[in-house]
């Protein structure tokens, strides 16, 4: 069994990292590649179709499990996400954001893929990934910086009313290549109903560009709050 798993990891590593000696991305999703070399190639070679999301209600489509569809989310329809700072890039007109439900590499599935392009260059990738990815990346790029966080939590069995104490665990592995970082996060936790959840998520991004976007987003939110405050004051005076 272990030998089969090792072979799978090596094959997976070959496909995700072929031609790479440093962290750039995973499969076709490499930082600093253009929309043409990623999105257009998926359409041309893998049979994907692009669906444009313009209405706020259409954002609900992002939760559906439709294969071979690339959803392009326009920055001016993102009120659905405005309180989630993991999508800072969606606020600006020089940004393109895409969502892909699933992509397969060497029989391994990546799912819930998000791509953010700035001036048509990929600066951010995130997805859920199989557990074997961590072994593959360690084989190719060496051991990462690792950090483990644990916290004690209490959950409640709704049927019995019993409270149970458990531990949530998060293991973060980070590989760096200049301004590009790849962060693999393993979460092992219980929800409020004492249901256990486990999963791996990968984020690869250009830290400099992402920080610029976060700074711009923070400034936009500050200006928006100021404008709302002035509007509220005006409305009170009009009473």
Number of C-alpha atoms within 10 A of each C-alpha: 5 7 8 8 11 14 11 17 22 17 15 22 24 17 16 20 20 12 8 13 9 15 20 21 23 21 17 16 22 20 23 18 17 18 20 12 13 17 18 15 14 19 16 11 8 11 10 17 16 17 13 13 20 15 14 15 11 13 18 11 11 16 9 9 13 12 13 17 18 23 20 17 24 20 19 13 18 19 14 12 15 15 11 9 12 10 17 23 26 26 22 15 12 12 21 22 20 22 21 23 20 18 18 10 15 14 10 16 12 21 20 17 20 19 24 26 22 21 13 15 19 24 25 26 22 22 21 19 21 14 15 17 21 21 16 22 24 14 13 18 15 12 14 17 11 13 11 11 11 12 10 9 14 15 17 16 13 11 7 7 9 10 13 12 12 14 14 18 17 19 15 19 19 17 21 16 11 11 10 21 20 24 20 26 22 20 17 16 20 19 13 13 14 18 11 11 11 11 14 20 20 23 18 26 24 20 16 12 16 17 12 13 20 16 13 16 20 14 12 13 14 12 12 12 12 12 12 12 12 12 12 12 11 11 10 9 8 7 5
